[in-house]
Amino acid sequence: QVQLVESGGGLVQAGDSLRLSCAASGRTFSSYAMGWFRQAPGKEREFVAAINWSGGSTYYVDSVKGRFTISRDNGKNTAYLQMNSLKPEDTAVYYCAARRYSGWSSTLYEYDWWGQGTQVTVSS
């Protein structure tokens, strides 16, 4: 069992930056791929970014490429999402997720554990 706790959300202005953190329990964090997803009001949860077990491979949805960076620190059992140049359309609840395989996935149902989410609101 893996428990995930997100933090770092908040209310910012367009163009600002935020860094989300996802702290994971368990001793096998380094063997799991991690992903970030988001859900805006009235919309389905969508993929944002993913990273493999070592951090050597990452993948992003086109809308955040060049602005967001996913990373992980296996020594701290923590994954991060650095978000720069934020836009109002980035407003959503952001969720981190872990899958019991080492390779990343952009598919929601391929993740096994989820955090409770953290709200990110970007004002124009």
Salt bridges, closest charged atoms under 4 A:
GLU46 OE2 - ARG38 NE 2.64
ASP62 OD1 - LYS65 NZ 2.95
ASP90 OD1 - ARG38 NH1 2.95
ASP90 OD2 - ARG67 NH1 2.75
GLU110 OE1 - ARG99 NH2 3.65
ASP112 OD1 - ARG100 NE 3.32
